[in-house]
Amino acid sequence: MKKRPVDLVVISDVHLGTYGCHAKELLAYLKSIKPKRVVLNGDIIDIWQFSKRYWPKSHMKVVKLLMQWVAKGVEVHYITGNHDEMLRKFVGFKLGSFSIENKIVLPIQGKKAWMFHGDVFDVTMQHSKWIAKLGAIGYDFLILLNRAVNYCSKKMGKEPVSMSKKIKNGVKSAIKFISDFEQIAATLAIEKGFDYVVCGHIHQPEIKKIDTNEGTVMYLNSGDWIENLTTLECHRGKWKLYHYENDIALKEKDTEMTDTVELLENNELFDALMKEFNTIPGSKN
């Protein structure tokens, strides 16, 4: 399969290490593209809920592919999020074409794109982190339950449903939170003179122009790989939202994927990580 060239890819909220992560689908997508630059915009590895008991081989394959890109010189920026906030201790770290940062500004054909995860706008994150963590566990359980329900629905010939989406779309406070998040991000970006503001965090894929009294900015959100299975792509100055569900060619291949979850043992996980780390130019063997 010929790889599709993309100038810039922005991926967020993958949550590797959780039951809700669609790592196999993400891996299929990553294998289908040839990016020049990659931005991992937070919550790629879910350190909050990381368990040594659950790290499927498909999750390791995603990490392996990303490291292979770095080894080949593809520029990869890892922007920290709230679920991988432990990595904020290593902000400023660089190895070859890989870097860890809290936020970045990238030039895109004469325009400036401001990129950050977005949890800084979340009041719950700032003042009641334990509530946020408890909510994350509940969300992961809901996703797992949803998969079981959809599996049964598929056997009965019914269309799949998203329980969490129905809940979020039916709760006024959730809708207001998303609207407020987008407005705050846009207002700050306009004040700072940016043309684009690119976020993650809220699992709500979006590309839209936001106008305020102070000006206009293009707001973009890469969504997630839990429910929406979306990524932001920019090629030749044009942005688009990639939806895995709309990628017929990859979905046809998806039917050939096995549902068996192969777990890595602890020593296998460590050895695999070290092996891939040593492939990066400039790392010590």
C-alpha positions in Angstrom: 0.0 0.0 0.0 1.4 3.4 -1.1 1.9 5.7 1.9 0.1 9.1 1.7 2.5 12.1 2.1 1.5 14.6 4.8 3.4 17.7 5.9 2.2 17.8 9.5 0.2 15.3 11.6 -1.3 16.2 15.0 -2.4 13.3 17.2 -3.7 13.6 20.8 -5.5 11.6 23.5 -4.5 8.1 22.4 -4.4 6.9 26.0 -2.1 3.9 25.4 -2.3 1.6 28.3 -6.1 1.8 28.7 -8.9 -0.5 27.6 -10.5 2.2 25.5 -7.5 2.9 23.3 -7.9 1.9 19.6 -4.2 1.1 19.1 -4.7 -1.3 16.2 -6.7 1.2 14.2 -4.2 3.9 15.0 -1.4 1.7 13.9 -3.1 1.0 10.6 -3.5 4.8 10.1 0.1 5.5 11.0 1.3 2.9 8.6 -0.7 4.5 5.8 1.0 7.9 5.9 4.4 9.4 5.4 4.6 12.5 7.6 7.4 15.2 7.5 6.6 16.4 11.0 4.5 14.9 13.9 3.0 16.6 16.9 1.9 14.3 19.7 -0.4 16.7 21.5 -0.7 15.1 25.0 -2.2 12.1 26.6 -0.5 9.7 24.3 0.5 7.3 27.1 -2.0 7.3 30.0 0.3 7.3 32.9 -2.6 8.0 35.3 -4.1 4.6 34.6 -1.0 2.8 33.5 -1.0 -0.8 34.7 1.8 -3.4 34.3 -1.0 -5.9 33.9 -2.4 -4.3 30.7 0.0 -3.3 27.9 -1.1 -5.1 24.7 1.4 -5.7 21.9 -0.6 -3.4 19.7 0.1 -0.5 22.1 3.8 -1.3 22.0 3.7 -1.4 18.2 2.4 2.2 18.1 5.4 3.3 20.3 7.7 1.3 18.1 6.5 2.9 14.9 6.8 6.4 16.4 10.4 5.7 17.4 11.1 4.3 13.9 10.0 7.7 12.5 12.4 9.5 14.9 15.2 7.2 13.9 14.6 8.1 10.3 14.8 11.8 11.1 11.0 12.7 11.2 10.5 15.6 13.5 8.4 14.5 16.5 7.3 16.9 19.2 5.8 15.3 22.3 3.6 17.9 24.0 2.7 16.9 27.5 -0.9 16.5 28.7 -2.6 15.8 32.0 -2.6 12.0 31.7 1.1 12.0 30.9 2.0 15.1 33.1 4.9 13.2 34.7 6.8 13.9 31.5 6.6 17.6 32.3 9.7 17.0 34.5 11.6 16.3 31.2 10.4 19.4 29.2 13.3 20.6 27.1 14.6 17.1 26.5 15.8 16.5 23.0 17.2 13.4 21.3 17.8 13.5 17.6 14.5 14.8 16.0 12.5 14.0 19.1 11.6 16.6 21.8 9.4 17.0 24.9 7.6 20.3 25.3 4.6 21.9 27.1 3.7 24.0 24.0 5.1 24.9 20.7 4.7 27.4 17.9 5.1 26.1 14.3 5.4 28.2 11.1 2.9 27.0 8.4 3.4 28.8 5.1 3.9 32.2 6.6 1.3 31.7 9.4 1.9 30.7 13.1 0.2 27.7 14.8 0.1 27.7 18.6 -0.1 24.1 19.9 -0.7 22.9 23.4 -2.8 20.1 25.1 -5.4 22.3 26.8 -5.7 20.9 30.3 -4.6 24.3 31.6 -8.2 25.5 31.0 -9.7 22.7 33.0 -10.7 24.0 36.5 -11.2 20.4 37.7 -7.6 19.7 36.7 -6.2 22.7 38.5 -8.1 22.4 41.8 -9.5 18.9 42.2 -7.1 16.5 40.4 -8.4 13.5 42.4 -11.9 14.1 41.0 -10.5 14.2 37.5 -8.6 11.0 38.0 -11.7 9.3 39.4 -13.6 10.5 36.4 -10.9 9.1 34.0 -11.3 5.6 35.6 -15.1 5.9 35.3 -14.8 7.0 31.6 -12.5 4.0 30.8 -15.0 1.6 32.4 -17.8 3.2 30.4 -15.9 2.8 27.2 -15.2 -0.9 28.1 -18.9 -1.4 28.8 -19.8 0.4 25.5 -17.6 -2.0 23.6 -19.4 -5.0 25.1 -22.8 -3.5 24.3 -21.7 -2.8 20.7 -20.3 -6.3 20.3 -23.7 -7.7 21.2 -25.5 -5.1 19.0 -23.3 -6.1 16.0 -24.2 -9.8 16.5 -27.9 -8.7 16.4 -27.3 -6.7 13.3 -27.7 -3.3 15.0 -25.6 -0.1 14.5 -23.0 0.7 17.2 -23.7 3.6 19.6 -21.4 5.8 21.7 -22.8 5.9 25.3 -20.3 8.6 26.4 -21.1 10.8 23.4 -24.8 10.5 24.1 -24.1 11.5 27.7 -21.9 14.5 26.8 -24.3 15.7 24.1 -27.2 15.4 26.5 -25.7 17.3 29.4 -25.8 21.1 29.1 -22.8 21.6 31.4 -20.7 19.4 29.1 -21.7 21.3 26.0 -21.0 24.6 27.8 -17.6 23.4 28.9 -16.6 22.5 25.3 -17.9 25.9 24.1 -16.0 27.8 26.8 -12.8 25.8 26.2 -12.9 26.7 22.5 -13.6 30.4 23.2 -10.9 30.7 25.8 -8.3 29.1 23.5 -9.3 31.3 20.6 -9.3 34.5 22.7 -5.8 33.9 24.0 -4.5 32.9 20.5 -5.9 36.2 19.1 -4.3 38.2 21.9 -0.9 36.6 21.2 -1.2 37.1 17.4 -1.4 33.5 16.3 -3.3 32.4 13.2 -4.1 28.9 14.4 -4.6 27.4 17.9 -4.4 23.6 18.1 -5.5 21.7 21.1 -6.6 18.3 22.3 -7.8 17.3 25.8 -11.6 17.5 25.3 -11.9 14.6 22.8 -13.9 16.8 20.5 -12.5 17.0 16.9 -13.0 20.3 15.3 -11.8 22.8 12.7 -13.6 26.2 12.7 -13.0 29.9 12.6 -13.8 31.8 15.8 -14.4 35.5 15.7 -14.1 37.8 18.8 -14.2 41.6 19.2 -10.4 41.5 19.0 -10.0 39.5 15.8 -10.3 36.0 14.2 -8.4 32.7 14.6 -8.7 29.2 13.3 -9.4 26.8 16.1 -8.5 23.2 15.6 -8.8 20.1 17.9 -7.4 16.7 17.0 -10.0 14.7 18.9 -9.0 11.3 20.2 -8.3 7.6 19.5 -10.8 6.4 22.1 -14.2 7.2 20.5 -13.7 9.5 17.5 -10.5 8.0 16.0 -9.5 11.3 14.5 -6.3 13.2 13.6 -5.4 16.6 12.3 -3.5 16.8 9.1 -1.9 19.8 7.3 -0.6 19.4 3.8 0.5 22.3 1.6 -1.0 24.8 4.0 -4.4 23.1 4.1 -5.9 21.6 7.3 -8.3 18.7 7.4 -9.7 16.3 10.0 -8.9 12.6 9.3 -11.7 10.3 10.4 -10.7 6.6 10.6 -14.4 5.7 10.3 -14.5 7.3 6.8 -11.3 5.6 5.6 -12.9 2.7 3.7 -9.6 1.1 2.6 -8.3 0.9 6.2 -11.6 -0.3 7.6 -11.7 -3.1 5.1 -8.3 -4.2 6.4 -9.6 -3.8 9.9 -12.0 -6.7 9.3 -8.9 -8.9 9.0 -7.6 -7.8 12.4 -7.8 -10.3 15.2 -9.7 -9.4 18.4 -7.2 -11.3 20.5 -5.4 -9.0 22.9 -1.8 -10.1 23.3 -0.2 -8.8 26.4 3.4 -8.1 27.0 5.1 -9.4 30.1 6.9 -6.8 32.2 10.4 -7.9 31.1 9.3 -8.0 27.4 7.9 -4.4 27.7 11.2 -3.1 29.2 13.4 -4.9 26.7 11.2 -3.7 23.8 11.3 -0.1 24.9 15.1 -0.2 25.4 15.6 -1.8 22.0 13.6 0.9 20.3 15.2 3.7 22.3 18.7 2.6 21.2 17.7 2.9 17.5 17.4 6.7 17.9 20.5 8.6 16.6 22.5 10.1 19.5 21.2 7.6 22.2 23.7 5.7 24.2 23.8 1.9 23.8 
